[in-house]
């Protein structure tokens, strides 16, 4: 199974935090089309089976459903709706999303109690494995969230893969999660998953974890400046 995770950058958050990633995309409708096309290509020519997405706007969710009719596109809607909307998003709501082969079913959708804009979405594939998309808060609020995710990893039957934007480095995630879980390690010289605005610096805060399987070929994917995060991909072998 080939799986990727990607924080695709909600436009409202990008404007609120002055993210450089949107400077080349003055029209959000164009960026939505480009993000959807990148994901369609990843799921077809790139042969990815599953995509775990964070910060998905309602506009992007609709585009993905329209362009991937043969896939299951499952979502978790946060209770918090981003308020500032300088760009013309038709639907500014924010979702976690899992794109999977047809027949996948939602198992659990959860918003963390200490942050109405973070949570996880658990989906079971028709072939059996469980996949989870998550977005974790930065700082102290992450502690109970990571404890919950660790328990979810332990409790899930069989092969389980967890991916997302953890807002923490690999060492912190390894300390906080199931010791039997493998975590993505990228080749030396890979770009950071969350680059800084300058050429130098950045951090790896986007990760894939799996339990009950081997993770191979973890790597950082380029997308031409569509988001403030790079996607992360890997191959999972039972």
Buried (B, 14 or more C-beta within 10 A) or exposed (E): BBBBBBBBBBBBBBBEEEBEBBEEBEEBBEBBBBBBEBBBEBBEEBEBBBBBBBBBBBBBBBBBBEBBEEBBBBBBBBEEBBEEBEBEBEEBBBBBBBBBBEEBEBBBBBBBEEBEBBBBBBBBBEEEBBBBBBBBBEEEBBEBBBEBBBEBBBEBEEBBBBBBBBBBEBEBBBEBBBEEBBBBEBEEEBEBBBBEEEEEEBBBBBBBBBBBBEBEEBBBBEBEBBBBBBBBBBBBEE
